[in-house]
Each structure stands twice: as C-alpha cells, then as structure tokens.
Amino acid sequence: MNRKRCSAYWYLKISLNRGTWRFRRAPVNAEITTDSSHYFNAAITYCWRHIKCAQLLEKMGPSLIPGAMIGVSVAYLIIDFINAEHLQLIIGVICIVFSLKNLLLKQITLKALNNKAGALIMSIFSGLTSSLVHAGGPPIIIYFSAIGLAPAKFIATASAFFFIMNIFKLIGVTALGMLTGEIILTAMAFIPLAFVGNWIGVKINTSLNKQLFLTIMNYLLLLLGCWLVMTK
C-alpha cells in the first residue's frame, strides 16, 4: 500500500475533549494539521486550567511521548509494506473486546497496563495506528480507561498527548513532501468547528462523574470498534 492510498482512507475519530464524532474522508495531512490546532486549543483552554503542568508532564514524559514518537517513526518506515485494511480490522476487534470487557466484566482489570511499560506500549501502538489508519485514539482510550483516569485528567492528558504527537507527525509529512497549500487551507476551515467542539466538550465534562464518563467512553469505543470492522 502506497502513501497516497493510505492517506485517503475513511476514518472515524472519537474526539475526547469535545464529545462528538467526526466523519470525513481527507488526506492524512489535513487530519494532522486540523487535529494539531484542535488539540492545541484543548491543551491551552482546558488542560492547564485543571491539571498542574508538572503533573501532566510527569504523566506523559517518561513513556507516552517517547512511545508516540517511536510509533510514528516506525509507521513512516513501514507505510509501504502494511495492509491498512488488516490493521484496521485488528484495531476494531481490540476495541470491541476491550469495551465489552469493561461493560460486562468490570471485575476483571488490566493491571498489566498500569505501569510505565504499559504506557510505552500503548503510546507506540497509538503513534503507529494514528499514522497508518488514522486510529490513534483507541489505544490511548484503552490505556487511560485501564488506569482509571478521572474525566478532567483523561481529557487533559489525551489532548496534550495528541497535540504533541501530531506536531511530530506534521514534521514527518512535511519532510515527505505531502503537505500542500490546499491541505493547509482545508485544515484551517475546520478550526472554528474545533473551538466550538472544545467548548461543548468542556461543558459536558463538568456534568459527568468518573464512572459515567468511563461508561460513555466504553460505549463509544464499542461503536468505534464496530465501525472499524464494518468499513475495513
């Protein structure tokens, strides 16, 4: 599969910090640029208000960010050798299994992920799948759900994580000559929607307790998994 085919795949991304779904068919470059502005806005307007910078950096620094960079780097090295449909199917099945486990078998916990190694593995997976099939959200949702992050920390850390990872992805696609003026203009058109979505997400988040928030995340993850399987 070449880069052009990879960049044209349909995708659905759960937008954690705005409580909405986005359906669109767009080049990977537009996705990166739009998401970068989206997560930048989230990080500035929400994250830093609710979590001390030191705490967030302590959570992300040792494992999450290095893992994402490794995943993105590996993705660009193997992009011509990966069958995106097969990878999408695998991600979809994982989403379905994990969400059903959380919804039906809550007594079973994934303690193996609650450490630096778990964070590193899931962030590598996120960087890899985000670059190849625009599905970097599920691994991070699974990891944050497994360690039981509170809603504010969940959203704040996810927003900052994807913002930083997308900067790294943007450097990669620019180096590959995949970023064009048309794509930049298309991405800029989505910025107002990102601001509105962030505002709505913040308002919704303040009304949810931790248990309800995680339950909603698992139902969304289940729907995402089904969508990935059916549209591979």
GUFI-439655 format. One line per 10 residues: number of its first residue (from 0); their letters; for each residue z, x, y of C-alpha. Coordinates in steps of 0.5 Angstrom, whole numbers. Last residue first. Layout:
! residues N
NUM> a> Z X Y ~ ...
//
This chain:
! residues 232
231> ktmvlwcgll> 13 -25 -4 ~ 14 -31 -1 ~ 18 -35 -6 ~ 23 -29 -7 ~ 24 -27 0 ~ 25 -35 2 ~ 30 -36 -4 ~ 34 -29 -2 ~ 34 -32 6 ~ 37 -38 3
221> lllynmitlf> 42 -35 0 ~ 44 -30 5 ~ 44 -36 10 ~ 49 -40 5 ~ 53 -33 5 ~ 53 -32 12 ~ 56 -39 13 ~ 62 -38 8 ~ 63 -32 12 ~ 64 -35 18
211> lqknlstnik> 68 -41 15 ~ 73 -36 12 ~ 73 -32 19 ~ 75 -38 24 ~ 69 -40 28 ~ 69 -43 35 ~ 68 -37 38 ~ 62 -35 34 ~ 58 -41 37 ~ 59 -39 44
201> vgiwngvfal> 57 -32 42 ~ 51 -34 38 ~ 48 -38 44 ~ 49 -33 49 ~ 45 -28 44 ~ 40 -33 43 ~ 38 -34 50 ~ 38 -26 52 ~ 34 -25 46 ~ 29 -31 48
191> pifamatlii> 28 -28 55 ~ 26 -21 51 ~ 21 -24 47 ~ 15 -23 52 ~ 17 -16 52 ~ 15 -15 45 ~ 8 -18 46 ~ 8 -13 52 ~ 10 -7 47 ~ 5 -9 42
181> egtlmglatv> -1 -9 47 ~ 1 -3 50 ~ 1 1 43 ~ 6 4 38 ~ 3 6 31 ~ 1 13 33 ~ 6 16 27 ~ 10 19 32 ~ 11 13 36 ~ 13 9 29
171> gilkfinmif> 18 15 28 ~ 21 15 34 ~ 22 7 34 ~ 25 7 27 ~ 31 12 30 ~ 31 7 36 ~ 31 1 31 ~ 37 4 27 ~ 41 5 34 ~ 40 -2 35
161> ffasataifk> 41 -5 28 ~ 48 -1 28 ~ 50 -4 35 ~ 49 -11 33 ~ 52 -11 26 ~ 58 -7 29 ~ 59 -13 34 ~ 57 -19 29 ~ 62 -17 24 ~ 67 -14 28
151> apalgiasfy> 67 -21 32 ~ 67 -25 26 ~ 72 -21 22 ~ 70 -16 17 ~ 71 -18 9 ~ 69 -11 6 ~ 65 -15 1 ~ 62 -19 7 ~ 60 -13 11 ~ 57 -10 5
141> iiippggahv> 53 -16 3 ~ 51 -17 11 ~ 49 -10 11 ~ 44 -10 5 ~ 41 -17 7 ~ 39 -15 14 ~ 34 -9 13 ~ 29 -14 11 ~ 23 -12 15 ~ 19 -10 9
131> lsstlgsfis> 18 -2 9 ~ 22 0 15 ~ 28 -5 14 ~ 28 -4 7 ~ 29 3 7 ~ 34 3 13 ~ 38 -2 10 ~ 38 1 3 ~ 41 7 6 ~ 46 3 10
121> milagaknnl> 48 0 3 ~ 49 7 0 ~ 53 10 6 ~ 58 4 7 ~ 59 4 -1 ~ 61 12 -1 ~ 65 11 5 ~ 69 6 2 ~ 70 -2 1 ~ 63 -2 -3
111> akltiqklll> 67 -1 -10 ~ 72 -7 -8 ~ 66 -12 -10 ~ 71 -18 -11 ~ 71 -23 -16 ~ 76 -29 -14 ~ 71 -32 -10 ~ 66 -34 -16 ~ 62 -40 -13 ~ 61 -38 -6
101> nklsfviciv> 61 -31 -6 ~ 58 -30 -13 ~ 52 -35 -11 ~ 51 -30 -5 ~ 51 -24 -9 ~ 46 -26 -14 ~ 41 -30 -9 ~ 41 -24 -4 ~ 40 -19 -10 ~ 34 -23 -12
91> giilqlhean> 31 -23 -5 ~ 32 -16 -5 ~ 28 -15 -12 ~ 23 -19 -10 ~ 22 -16 -3 ~ 21 -9 -7 ~ 16 -12 -11 ~ 12 -15 -6 ~ 12 -8 -2 ~ 9 -4 -7
81> ifdiilyavs> 11 3 -5 ~ 7 9 -5 ~ 4 9 2 ~ 11 8 5 ~ 14 14 1 ~ 16 19 7 ~ 16 13 12 ~ 22 10 8 ~ 25 16 6 ~ 26 17 14
71> vgimagpils> 29 10 15 ~ 34 11 9 ~ 36 17 11 ~ 37 15 19 ~ 41 9 16 ~ 45 13 12 ~ 47 17 18 ~ 49 11 22 ~ 53 8 17 ~ 57 13 14
61> pgmkellqac> 61 17 18 ~ 59 14 25 ~ 60 7 24 ~ 67 5 23 ~ 70 10 27 ~ 64 9 33 ~ 67 2 33 ~ 74 3 33 ~ 73 9 39 ~ 69 4 43
51> kihrwcytia> 74 -2 43 ~ 72 -8 40 ~ 71 -15 43 ~ 68 -13 50 ~ 64 -7 48 ~ 61 -12 42 ~ 59 -17 47 ~ 54 -16 53 ~ 52 -9 51 ~ 52 -9 44
41> anfyhssdtt> 48 -16 44 ~ 43 -14 49 ~ 42 -7 46 ~ 41 -11 39 ~ 35 -16 42 ~ 32 -10 46 ~ 32 -6 40 ~ 30 -12 36 ~ 24 -13 40 ~ 21 -6 40
31> ieanvparrf> 22 -6 32 ~ 19 -12 31 ~ 13 -11 35 ~ 12 -4 32 ~ 13 -7 25 ~ 7 -11 27 ~ 8 -19 27 ~ 8 -25 23 ~ 14 -30 25 ~ 20 -34 23
21> rwtgrnlsik> 26 -32 27 ~ 33 -35 24 ~ 39 -37 29 ~ 46 -36 30 ~ 45 -31 36 ~ 49 -25 33 ~ 47 -25 26 ~ 40 -26 27 ~ 38 -27 20 ~ 31 -24 19
11> lywyascrkr> 25 -28 16 ~ 19 -24 14 ~ 11 -24 14 ~ 8 -18 12 ~ 3 -14 17 ~ 6 -8 18 ~ 6 -6 11 ~ -1 -7 10 ~ -3 -3 16 ~ 2 3 13
1> nm> -2 3 7 ~ 0 0 0
//
